[in-house]
Amino acid sequence: MGGESFTENMGNMKLDDEQHSETTENGYVDVNGDERKHPSSELYLYEICQRNLPVPPSSSSSDMVSISVAEKWEKELLEDPKNRLALSALSANDPKAILTQRPSKIAQIQTFNIKIPLEGKPITNQRSSGRCWLFAATNVFRVAVMRKHNIAEFELSQAYLFFWDKLEKANYFLEQILDTVAEPLDGRLVQTLLASPVGDGGQWDMVANLVAKYGLVPQSQYPDSWSASNSTPMDTLVTTKLREDALELRQLVSSKSSQSSVHDAKEKMMRDIHGILTVMLGPPPAPNKEFTWEFTDKDEKFHSLSTTPVKFAQELSTKEGIESNSGSDVKELFSLVNDPRNEYMELLTVSRLGNVIGMRGITYVNVDMAVSLKLSPKTFFLSLQPFYSSNQPLSIMMWLIVSRKTMKKACIAQLRANLPIFFGSDVGKYSDSASGIMDTSMLDYELGFNVKLGMTKAQRLLTHESAMTHAMVLTAVHVEKGKGGDEGSEGGDEERAVRWRVQNSWGDGVGTKGWFVMSDAWMDQFVYQAVVDPRFVSRDVTDVLKKDPIVLPLWDPMGALA
């Protein structure tokens, strides 16, 4: 899975409580720095009166877990033969293996009627790292490279971007620490920054920054080191060092040290981080230094290309590069997201989320996933205006509004143009890596546990139950006519997706030789992002990029890094 999930980050974070700075541990409260008083002690109650400590809530027997009631529940549960069978099966096996529904496995097959001819191979493997976003992005970029140079198999170096991302994130983190010196150390903002200073995860705009500044290189020029494939030891060391550096920087600023002293201290810190990365990942190619790439094309013809990493990446946006890539300029791709908590057709961003100082931040155009749109009354009536003069019935005008090119329609159009799609999702929900199936009807928890799970997508985001945790690539879709058309609408016979083909980065030992299949219902619920070419959305969608963004806090689920 790519990156640390938002929920995992929150689990590591100490939340701010400005009214109560005392820390509690195992039912004790530190009231004077060297003594621990239990909440039931007389001294603790005295301290409550003297220092306005929070009073533990009163409780009655009805609020407690009753042993006798639990025994009654158990007796009633096991009186049902179905529950006794569930006990035997689910206590001795992986629940997924027992609750997986056979019809789901039969329906989610690797057969598609819209498929890009050059999907890119081999299947890549991020191994024990959270680099999925770099793998997904380079798997998109490599298709353009393969087309331009007529190559059968090719892989870009993910480790090259990984090195520079770590260095840039370290710098970004230290700058955020300096910018938040006035914030309390135990406040929510600083604690969120400290939770994961240089996590492996990232977003599309971050990889766009890296490619623009550092370029790209073939994997043969900078293959994975052990620490690239097994990033936890390196991440742990760098994180510890940066947290220590953060305290030092805050102390320097608080003690009124000169600006030059703070700058010198930070430069020393960055040099230390660079040293750790260089030793553990290996010295990367210099972005503007020439390298020579030798390869053989599909026709067994030998080629030798001398260029720099920056120029190698820039070739994809030349006229020749764009023409060879079905008219798509990779620099123009942008993120659509589906966040039903927020109004659609708005630009979203996340405060203090990024990797390269002075370059683009994270931006998402929030759109609907399915056909119907979430519009405010004002936006709805404004959207009617273009149709007033057409003398069309209101029902027709309504359909024209809701049938704009949404996320799914953009994805289908892009696949028809033979272009892969970077997307972000919550891969751990209702999915099985062994079979490579992602389907909301795959696991029947109600059958096994007599519980019904019914949160909406918005509710899962609001309760931290779901967020973007993994980035992958779409390369095909199966569509049918008349699937799920709105009753009585002009679009009742329109084309609808049934299932999607997914290129993962977990090696060829999972799924169907590394390929996954995603039901359309799963896409509705657990896909949050798709990176698309502006040609495949309507102009009003691209116009959203000109709006002032709605700024979400750093701890928002949309700030989760895949």
NUGUVO-692194 format. One record per residue (C-alpha): x, y, z; residue in three letters. Coordinates in pm, whole numbers, plus 50000, padded with zeros to 5 digits. Example, Ala and Ser with C-alpha at 12.3 -4.5 7.8 and 13.67 -1.06 7.14 Angstrom:
512304955050780ALA;513674989450714SER;
***
This chain:
500005000050000MET;501325034349913GLY;502205058350191GLY;500795060750538GLU;497045064450543SER;495415094850700PHE;493965073050974THR;497415058951055GLU;498865094051070ASN;496065105151301MET;496785075451522GLY;500325088051572ASN;499275123551643MET;498775140151980LYS;495775163351951LEU;495825198752081ASP;494045207752402ASP;494785243652488GLU;492655243452805GLN;494345212752956HIS;498075208252907SER;498485180953167GLU;499115146553021THR;497235115853132THR;498605080953121GLU;496985049053245ASN;494415068053449GLY;496925090953623TYR;497365128453593VAL;500675146853629ASP;499725176453848VAL;503075190753954ASN;505725174753738GLY;506925148053979ASP;503855131354131GLU;501065110153988ARG;497635111654144LYS;494845087454066HIS;491505104353978PRO;489865088454282SER;492385101854535SER;491585130154774GLU;494675149454663LEU;493505147354302TYR;490095161154401LEU;491865189054590TYR;493885196854278GLU;490665198154076ILE;489395225554304CYS;492685244454306GLN;493625241553938ARG;490295235953760ASN;491285201653632LEU;488525183353442PRO;486275162853666VAL;485915126353556PRO;482345120353434PRO;480025104053681SER;478795069453594SER;476095045453698SER;475875007853672SER;473795011653355SER;476765028253181ASP;479144999653252MET;479724966953068VAL;477704941153259SER;479204906353291ILE;475774890453326SER;474434908453019VAL;477474897652816ALA;476854861752920GLU;473204865152813LYS;474274878952473TRP;476664849952423GLU;473994824152509LYS;471474839752269GLU;474074843151992LEU;475154806852003LEU;471614793452016GLU;471454800551642ASP;473134772351440PRO;474254797751180LYS;476234816551441ASN;477814784451568ARG;478894776751213LEU;480264812251180ALA;482204807251504LEU;483834775551372SER;484704790951038ALA;485664826551130LEU;487684818551441SER;489914794351251ALA;490374812450919ASN;490974846050757ASP;487494862150752PRO;488094873650393LYS;488534837750279ALA;485234827750440ILE;483124858150350LEU;484264862849988THR;481284859149758GLN;481694835849461ARG;479454856649225PRO;481834886049269SER;484814865149158LYS;482884852448857ILE;481704887048750ALA;485014905648785GLN;486934891448492ILE;489884905048295GLN;487874911247977THR;487284946547847PHE;485904962747531ASN;487894995147565ILE;491594989647625LYS;494695009647544ILE;496954989747308PRO;500194998647489LEU;499644994047863GLU;503324993547955GLY;505304964348085LYS;506814948548285PRO;504584949148593ILE;506444969948849THR;507044962749217ASN;507374989249487GLN;508244961649738ARG;508344972450104SER;507985009550042SER;505205035150012GLY;506215047349667ARG;502995037649487CYS;502405073249363TRP;505855074049201LEU;505265040049044PHE;501815049848917ALA;503115082748777ALA;506165067448607THR;503945039748468ASN;501915067248301VAL;505015085548179PHE;506685054048047ARG;503885047847797VAL;504765081047634ALA;508495071847635VAL;507795037247492MET;505715051747210ARG;508285078047126LYS;511185053247114HIS;509255022546991ASN;510145000847293ILE;508484968047395ALA;509414969247766GLU;510644998247973PHE;510765011648326GLU;511635046348451LEU;513645050148771SER;511285055049062GLN;514265056549298ALA;515585087549119TYR;512425107149198LEU;512325091149544PHE;515765105349632PHE;514905140849530TRP;511455138749688ASP;512965129550025LYS;515415158350006LEU;512745183149898GLU;510305171050165LYS;512975175650432ALA;513465211650320ASN;509695217150296TYR;509235203550648PHE;511925225650800LEU;510445256250628GLU;507015247550772GLN;508575244151117ILE;510105278851085LEU;506805292850963ASP;504895278251260THR;507215288351545VAL;504415309251693ALA;502165278651709GLU;502275257052025PRO;504495226651993LEU;501715204152119ASP;499105220951901GLY;497345201551629ARG;499105218751338LEU;502685213551455VAL;501905178451575GLN;500505169951231THR;503665183151068LEU;505785162551307LEU;503735130951253ALA;505275123150914SER;507905148250798PRO;509115127950499VAL;506645099350449GLY;506965078550136ASP;503545088950005GLY;502775117049766GLY;500385132449517GLN;500265139949146TRP;501215176549186ASP;504235165849389MET;505535142749117VAL;504875170148861ALA;507145193049067ASN;509895166949082LEU;509805159748708VAL;509825196748622ALA;512875203548844LYS;514855171048824TYR;513585153448511GLY;513435115848453LEU;515925087848392VAL;515575051648279PRO;515735026748565GLN;519005013148426SER;520605046648511GLN;519515045848877TYR;518145012048991PRO;516645005649335ASP;519005002749630SER;518004980849924TRP;516715011550110SER;514595022249815ALA;512824988649818SER;512784986550199ASN;512325022550305SER;511335019550673THR;514865020050827PRO;515855050550621MET;512545068050690ASP;512865061551062THR;516355076551077LEU;515485107050867VAL;512265112951062THR;514055111551397THR;516735135451272LYS;514175160151136LEU;512115160051456ARG;515265167851650GLU;516105195151398ASP;512595209451436ALA;513095214151810LEU;516475230451751GLU;515075254851494LEU;512195264551720ARG;514645270452004GLN;516915291751785LEU;514035313951677VAL;512605316152030SER;515995327052166SER;516095355751914LYS;519035341251720SER;520015360351408SER;518485351251076GLN;521885340850946SER;522365317351241SER;519015300851174VAL;519845298150803HIS;523245282750875ASP;521725257851117ALA;519095247450864LYS;521705243550589GLU;523705220450816LYS;520565200250883MET;519845196950511MET;523425186150445ARG;523045158750707ASP;519815146350544ILE;521455146950201HIS;524285125850342GLY;521895099850482ILE;519995097550152LEU;523175095249946THR;524615067350158VAL;521375047350169MET;520025053049817LEU;523225059949629GLY;524325092049452PRO;521655100549191PRO;522365113148839PRO;522725150948834ALA;519605166748677PRO;521595187148424ASN;524495163348365LYS;524455142248050GLU;524005104548066PHE;523985078647786THR;521085054447754TRP;521535024247529GLU;518515003347429PHE;517024980947162THR;513634989047008ASP;510804965546906LYS;512504959346572ASP;515734948446744GLU;517454980246633LYS;520134993746868PHE;519975029946986HIS;522225052047197SER;520815084347338LEU;522865110447524SER;520835135747718THR;520235149948066THR;517445139548304PRO;515725173248261VAL;515905171847881LYS;514785135447880PHE;511585145748061ALA;511085176747848GLN;511065155447531GLU;507605143047630LEU;506205178247591SER;507815185647254THR;505675184946940LYS;507075150846850GLU;506545137347200GLY;502945149447216ILE;502125135446871GLU;503555101446959SER;501505101247282ASN;498065104347120SER;498215142347136GLY;498635143547513SER;501115166147693ASP;501885150348030VAL;502585185048175LYS;498935194748121GLU;497385166148321LEU;495485176448634PHE;493565160648922SER;489855155048945LEU;488625143849286VAL;485315131649416ASN;484775145449767ASP;481015145249843PRO;481555165250164ARG;482335196049957ASN;480455213449681GLU;481215201149332TYR;482765223449066MET;485035239349324GLU;488835239749348LEU;490255223449661LEU;493705225749812THR;495295214350138VAL;497115238650363SER;500885232750400ARG;500845201350186LEU;503575199249924GLY;507175189649860ASN;509045216349661VAL;509175251749799ILE;508215277449536GLY;506485252949303MET;502895241449267ARG;500875230549567GLY;498185203949577ILE;495045212649379THR;491975192049301TYR;488915199849092VAL;486025184849288ASN;483545167949054VAL;480775142349075ASP;481615105949024MET;478305094348877ALA;475755113448668VAL;473965134948924SER;475665166549043LEU;475785181949390LYS;475045218549322LEU;474145246949554SER;470875264749462PRO;472855294849337LYS;475125273649117THR;472135253848990PHE;470195284248870PHE;473315300048721LEU;473885268148524SER;470355271048380LEU;471015304948221GLN;472725292647901PRO;469595272747815PHE;466925299447878TYR;466955311347517SER;466665276247374SER;462965272647474ASN;463685237347596GLN;461535220447861PRO;462935221548215LEU;463475183648215SER;465735186447911ILE;467665215448066MET;468105195248385MET;469565166248186TRP;471945189047997LEU;473275201548331ILE;473755168248501VAL;475265150848197SER;478485171448196ARG;481725151848157LYS;482275138548508THR;485135117448644MET;483985084548494LYS;483155099948158LYS;486555116648146ALA;488255083648226CYS;486365064847958ILE;487145091747701ALA;490835091247794GLN;491025053347764LEU;489345055647421ARG;492205078847324ALA;494665051447429ASN;495975070047733LEU;496525055048082PRO;495115071848393ILE;496755077648733PHE;494135073649007PHE;494005073849388GLY;491815050949599SER;491345033649933ASP;492705000249817VAL;492244981250142GLY;488434982350140LYS;486504952749998TYR;489514940549805SER;491604909149778ASP;495194911449660SER;495494874149585ALA;492694874649328SER;493204911349240GLY;489494919249280ILE;488074951549422MET;484284949649455ASP;481794962649713THR;479814930149698SER;482894908749747MET;482664904750126LEU;479374897750308ASP;479984910050662TYR;476264908950741GLU;476204871650670LEU;479154864550897GLY;478574888751183PHE;474914899651168ASN;475974935951127VAL;475064959450845LYS;477634984950733LEU;476015014150556GLY;478105045950573MET;478105068550270THR;481305079650103LYS;481025113550272ALA;480465097550613GLN;483535075450571ARG;485615106450501LEU;484125125350795LEU;484875097151040THR;488375089250902HIS;487115055150793GLU;488455060850442SER;490945081750249ALA;493315078949954MET;495835052450052THR;497155039349720HIS;497775051149364ALA;497455028449059MET;496805031248685VAL;493675024948475LEU;494315009548132THR;490924995248026ALA;487194995948096VAL;484224974248001HIS;481104994147913VAL;477544984747830GLU;474585004147695LYS;471695012547922GLY;473445003448245LYS;471875022748529GLY;470295050648321GLY;468135075348512ASP;464485066248477GLU;462635089848247GLY;465785108448141SER;467285113047800GLU;470315093847925GLY;468555061148006GLY;470375043547720ASP;473725060147772GLU;476965040747800GLU;477925030348151ARG;481035013848292ALA;480804978848438VAL;484404971348544ARG;487884986448510TRP;491344971548450ARG;493974982648701VAL;497764981648673GLN;499154978049024ASN;502744980749150SER;502854950649382TRP;504684927249145GLY;503324899348928ASP;502684875549218GLY;499294890849305VAL;496104894649106GLY;496254882348749THR;500024884448698LYS;499954918348868GLY;496734931148710TRP;493644939348919PHE;489994944048825VAL;487754970048988MET;483944969348977SER;482215001548885ASP;480405001349220ALA;483794999949397TRP;484945029849193MET;481915049349314ASP;482715042949679GLN;486485040849709PHE;488085059749419VAL;488795095949508TYR;491055108949232GLN;491725105848861ALA;494405125548676VAL;493115134848332VAL;493965153448015ASP;491965186047993PRO;490705175647648ARG;488405150047809PHE;486435173048037VAL;484155201947953SER;485455237447964ARG;483535246148279ASP;485505219048456VAL;488875232948345THR;487645267848432ASP;487465256748794VAL;491285257348791LEU;491035295448768LYS;488995298149088LYS;490345306549431ASP;490645273049608PRO;488825261649919ILE;491655255250166VAL;491315223250367LEU;493385218250685PRO;496495196750674LEU;494775168850868TRP;491845166550626ASP;491375132550453PRO;492055149250119MET;495525155750257GLY;496225118450273ALA;499185108850056LEU;498855078049839ALA;
***
